[in-house]
Amino acid sequence: MTTFIPKAVQDALDAARLEGMKHKSRLRVAVDDHVFPVLSMWKDGFSVEVADVPQLRGLVDLYDGTHHLSQCLIVASDEESGEMRYEFKRATVVTDSAPLDFYRAPDAPVALIAQDELRF
């Protein structure tokens, strides 16, 4: 039995695999005003399709649909089977509020009412 696959067949299989990964993933990477689909993501990086995405570098934003996940500083790692892999130098999770620089007790009041506001 032979394991030889013609180049045209292998290219078609790779293209179908990449197309399936693009449609399956909701993840997107945004650079300036451009948005590109992420094929796969792991703990310290992600991959995109080489043919559709220019060489990325620097600060990018990662989205899951419309939800902003993180802001990342990336560097190109390697290219394999039509995928360009990038590694995070830094990945900062996006939050909807500013971090506190002091300890807030769990039973602390949400707001204070001034004495002059108490009129019955």
PyMOL CGO cylinders between C-alpha atoms (Angstrom):
from pymol import cmd
from pymol.cgo import CYLINDER

trace = [
    CYLINDER, 0.00, 0.00, 0.00, 1.30, 3.44, -0.89, 0.3, 1, 1, 1, 1, 1, 1,
    CYLINDER, 1.30, 3.44, -0.89, 0.90, 6.64, 1.13, 0.3, 1, 1, 1, 1, 1, 1,
    CYLINDER, 0.90, 6.64, 1.13, 1.65, 8.96, -1.79, 0.3, 1, 1, 1, 1, 1, 1,
    CYLINDER, 1.65, 8.96, -1.79, -0.94, 11.69, -2.32, 0.3, 1, 1, 1, 1, 1, 1,
    CYLINDER, -0.94, 11.69, -2.32, -0.71, 13.88, -5.42, 0.3, 1, 1, 1, 1, 1, 1,
    CYLINDER, -0.71, 13.88, -5.42, 0.10, 17.54, -4.70, 0.3, 1, 1, 1, 1, 1, 1,
    CYLINDER, 0.10, 17.54, -4.70, -3.21, 18.75, -6.17, 0.3, 1, 1, 1, 1, 1, 1,
    CYLINDER, -3.21, 18.75, -6.17, -5.17, 16.45, -3.84, 0.3, 1, 1, 1, 1, 1, 1,
    CYLINDER, -5.17, 16.45, -3.84, -3.09, 17.51, -0.82, 0.3, 1, 1, 1, 1, 1, 1,
    CYLINDER, -3.09, 17.51, -0.82, -3.61, 21.19, -1.66, 0.3, 1, 1, 1, 1, 1, 1,
    CYLINDER, -3.61, 21.19, -1.66, -7.38, 20.65, -1.97, 0.3, 1, 1, 1, 1, 1, 1,
    CYLINDER, -7.38, 20.65, -1.97, -7.44, 18.84, 1.40, 0.3, 1, 1, 1, 1, 1, 1,
    CYLINDER, -7.44, 18.84, 1.40, -5.49, 21.65, 3.08, 0.3, 1, 1, 1, 1, 1, 1,
    CYLINDER, -5.49, 21.65, 3.08, -7.78, 24.29, 1.57, 0.3, 1, 1, 1, 1, 1, 1,
    CYLINDER, -7.78, 24.29, 1.57, -10.89, 22.42, 2.76, 0.3, 1, 1, 1, 1, 1, 1,
    CYLINDER, -10.89, 22.42, 2.76, -9.42, 22.03, 6.26, 0.3, 1, 1, 1, 1, 1, 1,
    CYLINDER, -9.42, 22.03, 6.26, -8.61, 25.75, 6.48, 0.3, 1, 1, 1, 1, 1, 1,
    CYLINDER, -8.61, 25.75, 6.48, -12.06, 26.73, 5.20, 0.3, 1, 1, 1, 1, 1, 1,
    CYLINDER, -12.06, 26.73, 5.20, -13.71, 24.50, 7.79, 0.3, 1, 1, 1, 1, 1, 1,
    CYLINDER, -13.71, 24.50, 7.79, -11.60, 25.99, 10.58, 0.3, 1, 1, 1, 1, 1, 1,
    CYLINDER, -11.60, 25.99, 10.58, -12.53, 29.54, 9.49, 0.3, 1, 1, 1, 1, 1, 1,
    CYLINDER, -12.53, 29.54, 9.49, -16.26, 28.84, 9.57, 0.3, 1, 1, 1, 1, 1, 1,
    CYLINDER, -16.26, 28.84, 9.57, -16.13, 26.91, 12.83, 0.3, 1, 1, 1, 1, 1, 1,
    CYLINDER, -16.13, 26.91, 12.83, -14.30, 29.57, 14.85, 0.3, 1, 1, 1, 1, 1, 1,
    CYLINDER, -14.30, 29.57, 14.85, -15.93, 32.75, 16.17, 0.3, 1, 1, 1, 1, 1, 1,
    CYLINDER, -15.93, 32.75, 16.17, -12.56, 34.20, 17.14, 0.3, 1, 1, 1, 1, 1, 1,
    CYLINDER, -12.56, 34.20, 17.14, -11.31, 37.26, 15.26, 0.3, 1, 1, 1, 1, 1, 1,
    CYLINDER, -11.31, 37.26, 15.26, -8.14, 39.35, 15.40, 0.3, 1, 1, 1, 1, 1, 1,
    CYLINDER, -8.14, 39.35, 15.40, -8.45, 43.09, 14.74, 0.3, 1, 1, 1, 1, 1, 1,
    CYLINDER, -8.45, 43.09, 14.74, -5.56, 45.20, 13.49, 0.3, 1, 1, 1, 1, 1, 1,
    CYLINDER, -5.56, 45.20, 13.49, -6.25, 48.88, 12.83, 0.3, 1, 1, 1, 1, 1, 1,
    CYLINDER, -6.25, 48.88, 12.83, -9.53, 48.79, 10.85, 0.3, 1, 1, 1, 1, 1, 1,
    CYLINDER, -9.53, 48.79, 10.85, -9.12, 45.23, 9.51, 0.3, 1, 1, 1, 1, 1, 1,
    CYLINDER, -9.12, 45.23, 9.51, -10.58, 42.07, 11.06, 0.3, 1, 1, 1, 1, 1, 1,
    CYLINDER, -10.58, 42.07, 11.06, -9.30, 38.56, 10.26, 0.3, 1, 1, 1, 1, 1, 1,
    CYLINDER, -9.30, 38.56, 10.26, -10.65, 35.14, 11.34, 0.3, 1, 1, 1, 1, 1, 1,
    CYLINDER, -10.65, 35.14, 11.34, -8.56, 33.15, 13.82, 0.3, 1, 1, 1, 1, 1, 1,
    CYLINDER, -8.56, 33.15, 13.82, -8.24, 29.49, 12.87, 0.3, 1, 1, 1, 1, 1, 1,
    CYLINDER, -8.24, 29.49, 12.87, -7.20, 28.22, 16.30, 0.3, 1, 1, 1, 1, 1, 1,
    CYLINDER, -7.20, 28.22, 16.30, -6.06, 29.62, 19.61, 0.3, 1, 1, 1, 1, 1, 1,
    CYLINDER, -6.06, 29.62, 19.61, -4.07, 28.12, 22.45, 0.3, 1, 1, 1, 1, 1, 1,
    CYLINDER, -4.07, 28.12, 22.45, -2.70, 29.34, 25.79, 0.3, 1, 1, 1, 1, 1, 1,
    CYLINDER, -2.70, 29.34, 25.79, 0.20, 31.36, 24.41, 0.3, 1, 1, 1, 1, 1, 1,
    CYLINDER, 0.20, 31.36, 24.41, -0.76, 32.07, 20.79, 0.3, 1, 1, 1, 1, 1, 1,
    CYLINDER, -0.76, 32.07, 20.79, -3.09, 31.74, 17.82, 0.3, 1, 1, 1, 1, 1, 1,
    CYLINDER, -3.09, 31.74, 17.82, -3.01, 31.00, 14.10, 0.3, 1, 1, 1, 1, 1, 1,
    CYLINDER, -3.01, 31.00, 14.10, -4.51, 32.66, 11.02, 0.3, 1, 1, 1, 1, 1, 1,
    CYLINDER, -4.51, 32.66, 11.02, -4.59, 31.77, 7.33, 0.3, 1, 1, 1, 1, 1, 1,
    CYLINDER, -4.59, 31.77, 7.33, -1.47, 32.89, 5.46, 0.3, 1, 1, 1, 1, 1, 1,
    CYLINDER, -1.47, 32.89, 5.46, -3.25, 33.60, 2.17, 0.3, 1, 1, 1, 1, 1, 1,
    CYLINDER, -3.25, 33.60, 2.17, -5.82, 36.06, 3.61, 0.3, 1, 1, 1, 1, 1, 1,
    CYLINDER, -5.82, 36.06, 3.61, -3.86, 37.82, 6.34, 0.3, 1, 1, 1, 1, 1, 1,
    CYLINDER, -3.86, 37.82, 6.34, -0.86, 40.12, 5.87, 0.3, 1, 1, 1, 1, 1, 1,
    CYLINDER, -0.86, 40.12, 5.87, 2.17, 39.70, 8.13, 0.3, 1, 1, 1, 1, 1, 1,
    CYLINDER, 2.17, 39.70, 8.13, 0.87, 40.80, 11.54, 0.3, 1, 1, 1, 1, 1, 1,
    CYLINDER, 0.87, 40.80, 11.54, 3.10, 42.35, 14.15, 0.3, 1, 1, 1, 1, 1, 1,
    CYLINDER, 3.10, 42.35, 14.15, 2.71, 44.42, 17.27, 0.3, 1, 1, 1, 1, 1, 1,
    CYLINDER, 2.71, 44.42, 17.27, -0.50, 45.27, 19.11, 0.3, 1, 1, 1, 1, 1, 1,
    CYLINDER, -0.50, 45.27, 19.11, -3.72, 43.46, 18.11, 0.3, 1, 1, 1, 1, 1, 1,
    CYLINDER, -3.72, 43.46, 18.11, -7.15, 42.92, 19.66, 0.3, 1, 1, 1, 1, 1, 1,
    CYLINDER, -7.15, 42.92, 19.66, -8.77, 39.47, 20.01, 0.3, 1, 1, 1, 1, 1, 1,
    CYLINDER, -8.77, 39.47, 20.01, -12.56, 39.12, 19.82, 0.3, 1, 1, 1, 1, 1, 1,
    CYLINDER, -12.56, 39.12, 19.82, -14.98, 36.25, 20.35, 0.3, 1, 1, 1, 1, 1, 1,
    CYLINDER, -14.98, 36.25, 20.35, -17.82, 37.38, 18.13, 0.3, 1, 1, 1, 1, 1, 1,
    CYLINDER, -17.82, 37.38, 18.13, -18.43, 40.93, 19.38, 0.3, 1, 1, 1, 1, 1, 1,
    CYLINDER, -18.43, 40.93, 19.38, -16.99, 40.31, 22.86, 0.3, 1, 1, 1, 1, 1, 1,
    CYLINDER, -16.99, 40.31, 22.86, -13.53, 41.90, 23.27, 0.3, 1, 1, 1, 1, 1, 1,
    CYLINDER, -13.53, 41.90, 23.27, -11.34, 39.23, 24.93, 0.3, 1, 1, 1, 1, 1, 1,
    CYLINDER, -11.34, 39.23, 24.93, -7.87, 40.72, 25.14, 0.3, 1, 1, 1, 1, 1, 1,
    CYLINDER, -7.87, 40.72, 25.14, -5.34, 43.15, 23.79, 0.3, 1, 1, 1, 1, 1, 1,
    CYLINDER, -5.34, 43.15, 23.79, -2.15, 41.34, 22.76, 0.3, 1, 1, 1, 1, 1, 1,
    CYLINDER, -2.15, 41.34, 22.76, 1.38, 42.11, 21.74, 0.3, 1, 1, 1, 1, 1, 1,
    CYLINDER, 1.38, 42.11, 21.74, 2.32, 39.42, 19.20, 0.3, 1, 1, 1, 1, 1, 1,
    CYLINDER, 2.32, 39.42, 19.20, 5.29, 38.12, 17.27, 0.3, 1, 1, 1, 1, 1, 1,
    CYLINDER, 5.29, 38.12, 17.27, 5.27, 35.73, 14.29, 0.3, 1, 1, 1, 1, 1, 1,
    CYLINDER, 5.27, 35.73, 14.29, 6.32, 32.19, 15.19, 0.3, 1, 1, 1, 1, 1, 1,
    CYLINDER, 6.32, 32.19, 15.19, 6.20, 29.90, 12.16, 0.3, 1, 1, 1, 1, 1, 1,
    CYLINDER, 6.20, 29.90, 12.16, 4.24, 28.96, 9.05, 0.3, 1, 1, 1, 1, 1, 1,
    CYLINDER, 4.24, 28.96, 9.05, 2.87, 25.46, 8.50, 0.3, 1, 1, 1, 1, 1, 1,
    CYLINDER, 2.87, 25.46, 8.50, 0.21, 24.06, 6.12, 0.3, 1, 1, 1, 1, 1, 1,
    CYLINDER, 0.21, 24.06, 6.12, -1.20, 27.43, 5.13, 0.3, 1, 1, 1, 1, 1, 1,
    CYLINDER, -1.20, 27.43, 5.13, -1.39, 28.65, 8.75, 0.3, 1, 1, 1, 1, 1, 1,
    CYLINDER, -1.39, 28.65, 8.75, 0.70, 31.43, 10.22, 0.3, 1, 1, 1, 1, 1, 1,
    CYLINDER, 0.70, 31.43, 10.22, 1.26, 30.99, 13.95, 0.3, 1, 1, 1, 1, 1, 1,
    CYLINDER, 1.26, 30.99, 13.95, 1.75, 33.90, 16.32, 0.3, 1, 1, 1, 1, 1, 1,
    CYLINDER, 1.75, 33.90, 16.32, 2.88, 33.89, 19.93, 0.3, 1, 1, 1, 1, 1, 1,
    CYLINDER, 2.88, 33.89, 19.93, 1.85, 36.33, 22.64, 0.3, 1, 1, 1, 1, 1, 1,
    CYLINDER, 1.85, 36.33, 22.64, 4.57, 38.48, 24.15, 0.3, 1, 1, 1, 1, 1, 1,
    CYLINDER, 4.57, 38.48, 24.15, 1.84, 40.01, 26.31, 0.3, 1, 1, 1, 1, 1, 1,
    CYLINDER, 1.84, 40.01, 26.31, -1.90, 39.34, 26.54, 0.3, 1, 1, 1, 1, 1, 1,
    CYLINDER, -1.90, 39.34, 26.54, -3.99, 41.67, 28.69, 0.3, 1, 1, 1, 1, 1, 1,
    CYLINDER, -3.99, 41.67, 28.69, -7.55, 40.65, 29.45, 0.3, 1, 1, 1, 1, 1, 1,
    CYLINDER, -7.55, 40.65, 29.45, -10.04, 43.42, 28.76, 0.3, 1, 1, 1, 1, 1, 1,
    CYLINDER, -10.04, 43.42, 28.76, -12.38, 44.37, 31.62, 0.3, 1, 1, 1, 1, 1, 1,
    CYLINDER, -12.38, 44.37, 31.62, -15.39, 46.66, 31.66, 0.3, 1, 1, 1, 1, 1, 1,
    CYLINDER, -15.39, 46.66, 31.66, -14.20, 48.67, 34.66, 0.3, 1, 1, 1, 1, 1, 1,
    CYLINDER, -14.20, 48.67, 34.66, -10.95, 50.21, 35.80, 0.3, 1, 1, 1, 1, 1, 1,
    CYLINDER, -10.95, 50.21, 35.80, -8.94, 48.24, 38.37, 0.3, 1, 1, 1, 1, 1, 1,
    CYLINDER, -8.94, 48.24, 38.37, -9.11, 49.45, 41.95, 0.3, 1, 1, 1, 1, 1, 1,
    CYLINDER, -9.11, 49.45, 41.95, -5.95, 50.63, 43.65, 0.3, 1, 1, 1, 1, 1, 1,
    CYLINDER, -5.95, 50.63, 43.65, -7.38, 49.96, 47.11, 0.3, 1, 1, 1, 1, 1, 1,
    CYLINDER, -7.38, 49.96, 47.11, -9.16, 47.16, 48.97, 0.3, 1, 1, 1, 1, 1, 1,
    CYLINDER, -9.16, 47.16, 48.97, -12.95, 47.31, 48.91, 0.3, 1, 1, 1, 1, 1, 1,
    CYLINDER, -12.95, 47.31, 48.91, -14.61, 45.36, 51.71, 0.3, 1, 1, 1, 1, 1, 1,
    CYLINDER, -14.61, 45.36, 51.71, -17.34, 42.99, 50.52, 0.3, 1, 1, 1, 1, 1, 1,
    CYLINDER, -17.34, 42.99, 50.52, -19.87, 44.56, 52.93, 0.3, 1, 1, 1, 1, 1, 1,
    CYLINDER, -19.87, 44.56, 52.93, -18.94, 48.18, 52.08, 0.3, 1, 1, 1, 1, 1, 1,
    CYLINDER, -18.94, 48.18, 52.08, -21.80, 50.49, 51.08, 0.3, 1, 1, 1, 1, 1, 1,
    CYLINDER, -21.80, 50.49, 51.08, -22.23, 51.23, 47.40, 0.3, 1, 1, 1, 1, 1, 1,
    CYLINDER, -22.23, 51.23, 47.40, -22.80, 54.96, 47.97, 0.3, 1, 1, 1, 1, 1, 1,
    CYLINDER, -22.80, 54.96, 47.97, -22.98, 57.41, 50.86, 0.3, 1, 1, 1, 1, 1, 1,
    CYLINDER, -22.98, 57.41, 50.86, -25.85, 59.77, 51.51, 0.3, 1, 1, 1, 1, 1, 1,
    CYLINDER, -25.85, 59.77, 51.51, -24.84, 63.21, 52.77, 0.3, 1, 1, 1, 1, 1, 1,
    CYLINDER, -24.84, 63.21, 52.77, -26.50, 64.56, 55.93, 0.3, 1, 1, 1, 1, 1, 1,
    CYLINDER, -26.50, 64.56, 55.93, -28.10, 67.51, 54.12, 0.3, 1, 1, 1, 1, 1, 1,
    CYLINDER, -28.10, 67.51, 54.12, -29.81, 65.14, 51.66, 0.3, 1, 1, 1, 1, 1, 1,
    CYLINDER, -29.81, 65.14, 51.66, -31.83, 63.49, 54.42, 0.3, 1, 1, 1, 1, 1, 1,
    CYLINDER, -31.83, 63.49, 54.42, -35.13, 65.41, 54.43, 0.3, 1, 1, 1, 1, 1, 1,
    CYLINDER, -35.13, 65.41, 54.43, -38.34, 63.81, 55.47, 0.3, 1, 1, 1, 1, 1, 1,
]
cmd.load_cgo(trace, "trace")
